[in-house]
Amino acid sequence: MDYSAAWMFLAMSVLLMTGFPVAFTLLGTAFLFGVTHFGFGFFNLLPLRIWGVMTNITLMAVPLFVFMGVMLERSGLAEELLDTMALCLGRIRGGLAISVVVVGALLGATTGIVGATVVTMGLLSVPTMIRRGYSKELATGTVAASGTLGQIIPPSIVLVLIGDIIGVPVGDVFIGAVFPGLLLVVIFIAYIAAVSIVRPQLAPPIPKEELAALGGREIFRRVLRALIPPVVLILAVLGSMFAGVASPTEAAAVGAVGAIALTALNRRLSRKLLEETMISTLRLTCMVFIILCGAAAVGLVFRGLGGDTLVRSMLGGIAEQYSKDAVLAIVMGLIFFLGFFLDFIEIVFIYVPVLAPILIEFGFDPLWFCVILGVNLQTSFLTPPFGFSLFYLKAVTPPEVTTGHIYRGIVPFVACQLVGLVIVIFYQPLATWLPRVVFGP
């Protein structure tokens, strides 16, 4: 058997893990192995593959969701949510940390951009929690983990990309991710509550006198004012999809318009802000699509070298000797390991197209597989040394918070995410029941 495809895959992975630019790594590796084995004429097929990417209607949702997230990040929504939830839950031990998790879930269902969520909550919440007596590890771990919830709670860019690559309708993936996303929220809150009970000095409550000064009516008014806008936007985006009124791309357009409306209501909409949002959206979208074009080149050469046959025979041998579940465990372990070194976009575009079709051939439910991939990839933002949430958070935390505090703080939350992943793997209806109720079998 020719192992050229394996050597190409190895060379590409090593270059990616050394930090070489992703687009150049993909295109350069594909060009080198393609020309060496097939000549320049082989790449006549590449423009058709790239054209297929550019004309994919589903992928139009990516820039629209990015625009929605960037616009909401500048609207002041996060600040109001954090202040309000802290007032509601601050009277209980660990209440500030629990409020951060709740706000992270709400922002995940509206913005879906990890960097914006972590930076905003890090600027506002970490200094407050430390001043209130919270341990630095618990404060930073809570913010970093809560900021990643937008990767599994729909609408999520990573779910759009996974659904498109595997061939599952994005609306189904969104609905299938609802319960797993809420499960992670519950697990995070349960962990914080347990820590607050076992070691109360790590998460003290806000003094009652301070909360009593505001009064119950004022707190209730703030809650309504802060919660109604994001809830309306969530219902507009997800509700239109769940009701079958809009496709994911159309729902993303609704979200973009709704984000502009919320920013205007908060009196922060200006021409300068709109220009900044559009430039940020353009940069993020270009990054995603240039990597996607490079992945298309790698996929063309990899299949030309017989790589899919090679991987299928290897995994098939494992399935025959052990079981299909052993193959699933190996694939999930590989994705988790790659998350220590690679961004989720690189994993989705490079490794998922190779592994997913084989697992689906083995009889695993495609929708369920999309969801557990999303949960697994969420950990890539937290796992050192290249967890992006850790970098974002370190950039905005006070000087007394060290990298060691952040790394120690995220360890239990990575464990919580793995617990959630195992539950979804062993209890498949968490990901498949709701889509079948909404859309039928």
N, C-alpha and C positions, 0 to 999 in steps of 0.2 A: 504494500500500500504506500502511496506517495504521501509524505508527511509535510509537503511544502506549505499547505494551509496552516498546519500547526506552528511551523516556524514563523510564518507571517503573523499569526495571532500573538505568539510569544514576543516577537520583536515590537509589535505595536503596543502591547501591554507594558513592556519595560519602559519604552519611551514615554508613555502616558504617565507612569508612576514616577518618572524622574522630573516631571514638570514641564516637559517640552510642549509648546502650544498644540492644543488638541486638533485644530483644523489642519495644521501643517503635518502633524503626525499621521492622521488618517489618510490624507491625500498623498503624502510622500510615500508611506508604506505601500499603499495600493498601487501607486505608479511604479515603484521599484519592482515589486513582485509581478505585477501585470506585464510590464515590458519584458522582464527577464524570461517569463514563461510563455507569453503569447504574442509579444510584439505590440507595436503602437496601434495596429488595426483593431485590437480587442476593445479599445476604449471608445470606438464608434457607438457602442451600446450605451455609454454613460449619459449622453445628453437626454436620451429618452427616459432614463431613470430619474434624473434631476427634474425634467419637465413634469413627470408624474408627481413629484414632491411639491413643486410650485403650484400645480393645479388641484391639489387636494383640498376640497372644501372644508373638511373637518379641521385641518390644521389652521384655517383662518381664525379659529377660536383662540389660538395662542396669543397673537398680538392684541386681540380685544380683551382677553382676561388680564394680560400684562398691563394694558392701559388702565383698566378698571382698578387694579391693585395699586399702581403708582399714584393715580389720582386720589384714591381714598387715603393713601398714606399721607398725602399732603392736605387732607381735608380737616384734620383735627379730630377725626372720629376716635382714634385710639386713645388720645389723652382723656376725652370725656368718658369713655368706657372704663378706663383704668381707675379714674377718680371715683366714679359712681360705684363700681363693684367693690372697691376698697371700703367705701362707706357702708355698703350692705353687709359685707362679710367680715369686716375688721374686728368686730366684737368677739369673734371666736378665735381660738388658738389656730395658727396657720391660715387664718382668714385672708391675709394679704396674698399669700402664695396661691391659695385656691382661687382668689379673684383673678390672678394673673393667668391661671389655666383657663378659666371661663372666658376671659377676654381673648386669649390666644385662639380658642375655638371659634369665637365669634368673628375675629379678624380673619381666621383661616377660611371661613365661609364667605368672606367678602373680598379680602385682598388676595390671599393665597400666595403672597410673595414673602419668602422666609426672611430675606435680608431686611426688608422694610419693617416687618413685625418685630424681629429680634432687636433691631436698633432702637425702635420707638419704645418698646417695653423696657429695654435695658437702660435707656436714658431716664425714664420716668420711675421705674419700679425698683431697680436694684439699689440706688441711693436711699430711697424711702425705707425699704425693708431692712437695710443695714442700720439705718438710723433708729429703727424701731426695735432693734435687738436681734434680728434674724441672723443666723449663721451665713457667712459668705457663700459657703458651698450650696446650701439650700436655696438661697436667693438666686444665684447665677444658674444653677441647674434647672430651677423652675422656669426661668425666663427662656433659656436656650431650648429646653424641651417643648415648652408651650408654643414657641415661635415656629416649630416644625409641623404643628398640627395642620397647617394649611396645605401640606403635601398629600394628606389623605382625606381631609374633610373637603367635599366638593363645594364649589368648582375648583379644580386643581389642574395646573398645567401638566404635572407629571402623569395624572390619570388620562388626560387628553392624548398625550404622546404614547402611553402604554396601550390604550385602547386602539389607537390608529395602527400601531405596529402589529399588534396581535390580531387585529381584525374583529374586535368586539365593539358594538356601538357605544360611543362615548356616553350617551345618556344612561345606558345600562350600567356602565362602570361607575358613573357618578352615584346612581341610586344604590348600587351594591356596596359602595364605600361608606355609606351613611352610618350604619351600625358599627362597623369596625372603627371608624373615626370617633364615634361617641364612646365606644368601649375604651379606647386609649385615654379619653378625657376622664372617664370614671376611674381607671387604674391610676392615673396621675394624682387625682384628688384623694383616692384611697391611701396612696403612699404618703402624701403630705399629712393627711389626718392621722395616720399611724405614727409618723415621726413626731407629730405635735403631742400625741398622747404619751408615747414612750419617753421622749426627751423634750419636755415642754419649754425648756430654756432656749431651744433652737428656733422657736416660732411663737413668740408671745403675742397676745392680742393687743389691739389699740385700747387705751384707757377709756372706760365708760363715760367719764366726765367730758372727754373731748368729743365723743359722738353725741352726747346728750345736748351739747351746746347748739347743734344744728337743728334738732327737732325731727320727729318722724315725718311730718308733712313735707319739709324741705327735701329730705332724703328721697321720699317717694316721687316728688316732682322731678328731681334730678335723674332718677332711674328711668322714668318715662321718657324724658327728653333724650337720654343717651341711648336707650335700647330700641326705641321705635324706628329710627332711620336704618340701622343695620338689619333689623328684622324684616322691614319692608323690602329692602334690597335683596336679602336672601330669598324671600318668598317670590320676588319678581323673577330672579334668575333661576333658582331651582324649581320653584312652583310651575313656571311656564314649561320646563322640560318634563317634570313629573306628570303634568296634566296632558302632555302630548301636544301642547299649543305651539311650542317652538323647538327647533333643533338645538343642539349644543352651541353651534355657531351663532344662531339667532339669539339664544339666551345670553351669550357673551356680549352681543351688541346691546341688548337690553341693560346688562350690567354696566357697560361703558357709559351709556347715556345716564343711567341712574347714579353713577359715581359723580358725573359732572353736576347733576342736580343736587346731590347731597353737599358737594363742595360749595355750590352757589348758596344753598340754604345756610351754610355755616359762614357765609360772607368771606370766603377765602379764594373764590374763583377770580382769576385775573388772566390777562393775556400772557404775562410772563410765566405764571404757573402752568398754563396750558402748553406753552412752548416747551418748558422743561419736561413736562410729562410726556409729550410726544417724542422728544429727543431720547429720553430714557427708554421709552417703549421701542423706538427704532433700534437702539443699541442692543437691547436684550433680544429682540426678535431676530436681528441679523446674526447674533451669536448662535442662537438656536438653529437657524436654518443653514448657516455655513457648516456647522457640525453635522447637520443632517445630510448635506451634500457630500461631505467627506465620508460619512457612514455608508452612503449609497455606493460610493466608489469601492470602499472596503468590502461591502457585501457582494458586489459584482465579481471582484477578483477572488474572494473567499469561495464563492460557489463555483467559479470557474476552475479553481484548484481542487474541487471535490471536498471542500471543508465540511459541508453539511453532511455528506455521507460518512466522513471520518467521525464527526461528533456523534452521529446517530448510531454508528457501530459501537463506539465506546460506551455510550449510555445504555444501548441495548444489551451489551454484555453484562453491565452491572445489574440491569433489570432481570436478566436471566439467572444470574448467579445469586442475587439477593432478592430484590423486589422493586416494584415501581416506586414504592415509598422511599426506598433508599436513594433512588435517582433524584426524587424531589428534595430530600434532605441535603444531598450534595449540591444541587443547584441553589437552594436557599442559602446554604453555607457559603458558596462561592460569591453570591450577590452580596451577602453581608460582609465578607472579607474585602471585596473590591471597594465597598463603601468607605473603608479606612483610607483609601488612596485616591479614589476617583469621584468626580461629581456625578450626580444622578443622571444628568443628560448624557454623559459619556456612556454610562452603564446601559441606559435605555436604548441608545442608538447603536451600540456596538455589540453588546453581549445578548440582550434580550432577543433580537431577531434570529440569533443562532440557536438559542436554547428553547425558546417558547414553542416553536412548531413541533419540536421533538416531544416535549412533555404533553402537548395536546394530542399528538398521535398515540401516546401511551394511555389516553383516556381521561386525562384530568380536565375538569370543567374550565373552559377558557375564561369565563367571567370571574370565577373564583380565583383563578391563577393571576389575573390582572390585579385583583384587590390585594392578594397576599404579596405580590411584587411591590405594590405601592406602599404597603406597611413596612416591608423590608427595606425599601429604598429610603424611607423616612429616616432610618437610623444613620444613613450616610452623612447627614448634616451634623450629627453629634459625635461621631466616632473620631478620635484623634488618630494621626496628627493633622489631617486635612479636613476636619469637620467645619464647614463654612459658618455654621451658627456660632461656633467657638471664636472664630476670627471676628465676626461682626460684633459679638458681645464684648470681647476684650477691648475693641476699639472705643467703646462708649462707657465702660465701667470706670468708677473712681480709681485713683492710683493705688489705693490700698488693696484692691482686688487683683490678685496675681493669676497667672495662667494656671498655676497649680490648684488654686481654689476652683476655677472653672472646670478643669479636668476632673477633679474629685467630685464636683457637684453633679456632673452629667452621668457618672457611672450608674447610679441607681435608676435614673430615668431611661438609660439604654436598656437596662434589665427589664424595666416596666414595658418598654416597647417590644422586647423579645417575648415577654409573657403574653402580650396582646397578639403577637404574630402566631404563637403556638396555639392560642385559643381559636383564632380564625382558621388555622390549618385543620385542627381537629374537629371544629364545629362549623362545617361548610355552610349551613343555612344562614349564618350571620352575614354572608356576602351574597347569597343567591335568593333568599326568601323574598325580600322586598322587591327586587326587580321582577320576579315572577308574579307577585301580587299586582304590581303596577302595569306590566306589559303582557302578562300571561306567560305560559311555559316557553 
